Amino acid sequence: RTCAVNHRFPEAPTLSQLPVAPCPCSAHSSVPALLSQVMGALTFPLLAALGALLQVAAPPPVPTTVPTLYPWGRRARGSGPARVRRAWVIPPIAVSENSRKIPYQLVQIKSDKQSKAVIYSIKGPGVDEEPRGIFTIDPDTGLVFLTAVLDREETSSYKIKAYAVGETGAPVEEPTDLEIIVIDQNDNRPTFQQPLFTGRVAEGAPPGTLVMRVSATDADDPLTDNAALGYSIVGGGGGIFRIDPVTGEIRIGGVGLDREVISVYNLTLQVADLGGDGLSTTATASIFIDDVNDNPPEFTQAEFRLAVPEGEEGVEVGRLSVTDRDEPGSPNWRVNYSISRGNERGAFRIQTDPRTNAGILLVQQGLDFEAAGEHELTVEARNWAPLTAAAPPASARVLITVTDVNEAPRFAEDPRLLSVGEGLPAGSVLMAVTATDPDLPPHNVSYRLQYDPADWLSVDARTGQVVLRQEIRRQSPFLQHYRYTALITATDNGEPPRTATGTLEIQVTEVNDHPPQLHPRAASVCSRAAGTGGVIVWATDADLDPQAKPFHFQLHPEGSLDAQNWTIRPLNDTHARLAAPPDTGEGTYRVWIRVSDSGQPRLSREYGLNVTVCECRGTEACSPGLGAVSGARLGLSLAAWMVILISALVLLSLLLLLLVKERFRRRQHKGLLAASDDDVRDNILNYDEQGGGEEDQDAFNIEELRNPDDALPRTRSGGKQPIRRDAPCARGQSRYPRCPPSDPSNIEDFINQGLHAADTDPNAPPYDTALIYDFEGEGSLAESLSSISSRGSDSDQEYDYLSDWGPRFKKLADMYSAA
């Protein structure tokens, strides 16, 4: 079997051009012939690789003779049995991408079994697998064709299998592998990962400082120069920056990086394949220069002259301006101001305007023109951030001139406190307020009351003397915590006039003008506890401390003749215990006690206390007996007895008045039949009484209309009083129901029926017609009274209830009962 593989290309010699040599597999093969065949097979791959390196994009060569492959080997000639060797490994078949000459014959496969018809076929990617339809084969000749343009970036190689079968479909040869490699061409430009790169670097950074790193990609074969990228800066930078052509690192390449000169650098970057000489693409890199505090602030002038009126506080005197070349708004630009000299009294302060960075000079304390007409300050300015290089702070001289103005008078003491005792009479002089004018020469000052809610005071306009207009009372509602507040103004006669307001606070002190009061005025004590127990008494005072308690209790011996040997002992500042001797008998004793307060001067008053000594039962309750009453040597006074008697008479009079009024009310509610002395049922009733509306309850009893069942009297059997049926209503054709209902409980239905008949009567007058209430109509539904007689239809009616109406109806009851 033969083991040689022949590739026929224009650049390679054909088999006919090679030196004739025996088959390398035969016994007569020679090494030169074998080398010639191998060199012819490798000529095209070497040329294709060389063309790719030199960027030769020539179309693929067209073979003059299709190379024939014997992948299954060839049989040795001879009659004897042949020895079989293993087949060589078939080298890959190389073809360039982007070839437009299709169909293109790649190779021919062939079996050496020529005695039979052989059918050739291929399978795999590019044939019957995705991507389909790229390779085809002639089933008769075994020619393999390329039928589509190849793209290495999509598929770099294809591995297919070749088959040889007979006419019956039986395999003639074993399947063999064919590998087709796509040779790369430089058909893709490199691309940056982003169109704009940004970086930052501090100004003044030394050369070699890394700023940023850029990167790009190429879709070509990374193992060839088609994907070998080279970076470069083609615009911008001013020679300050450099880029590494291989790594894409951008670094500082020179000195002089100053943000105050250029704050942003825009570089134009380029990347190209073939190491920087092939296809290229550009991008932009923006490099921002970060500010550092390398510029100190500077005042716009060395000396500032400002002016401020005297007496002003918290006002702006002026502004000090500075310049700073650093980035506005940053800590390197913002300034802190300080007053280093001339502000020992703290009259000034300076702050920074956050928008303009200027220093705002303010006066904190009012300046006095008469004391100092000019002030000199030294102001320093420093950045928030420290300077990169040590340098003294900027300073400026500030001269402030104080202008003279008319100042308001000043009170010698404000507020003025004054203590006054309550009850001070009107016309008393309290004090004299004093205010001085600070101007030179001083102006005249006049005084006036601005606020005096109780109208207690008056002020002399020239001298400022304060006089009481009425007596001061400590119970006045105008006192807050017993303090009275008034406002007094002092006005000068300058131009313009200036006014000052002073406060006068009058503390109203307590005066001992009320004596203490004793409580209680009457008490009782058990006779058996007279020596050990006692009566608890206490005192109160309308005055306040220290004019009130502690109170002092003392028995008055001249007034307590009946209470000799009684004792009183204090319990605390306000209470004391009054005790009787152990042998005190039952009765009422009048004990006189003198109560004194602790005020200055001390006030006292004597009170008579009625103490009843009585017998106590088991519950310790005092219940006086006859002995106590009879033994009482002191009773109630005549005035007390008179008050008790008059009170009793008034109570009896009220009781009689209530009884008379109740009796009169009951007589009024008896109705129309209440005027009869005897049984009322034989009196004539007044039916034309219309009443006085709903509020007139005397003409009728509204409860009988609401509860008609309850209005009927009960019979002895407990049933309702039946309605009389011996005088039925006439059976006329009247539209309105004149007959009363059979049952009084249906009076509502009776009224509703009449209302409905009136509403549906076409002959009824309209609502706005004047109604005649005293017209009773013509005729009567009731028969003549003389025609009263028994009727057979009423024979079943019971009239026994007439016997309950009294002797006057007895005759009538007997007559109807007999009927």
Helices and strands as residue ranges (DSSP letters): H 31-53, E 68-69, E 93-96, E 104-109, E 119-123, E 135-137, E 143-146, E 157-165, E 176-183, E 191-192, E 196-202, E 210-213, E 216-217, G 225-227, E 230-235, E 241-243, E 249-252, E 264-272, G 274-276, E 280-290, E 298-299, E 303-309, E 315-320, E 322-323, E 335-341, E 348-352, E 359-363, E 374-383, E 394-403, E 410-411, E 416-421, E 429-432, E 435-436, E 445-451, E 457-459, E 465-468, E 483-492, E 499-509, E 517-519, E 522-526, E 535-540, E 552-555, G 561-563, E 567-570, E 575-579, E 587-596, E 604-614, H 626-630, H 638-668, G 671-673, G 680-682, H 702-706, H 708-711, G 744-746, H 747-760, G 785-787, G 792-794, G 800-805, G 807-809, H 810-818
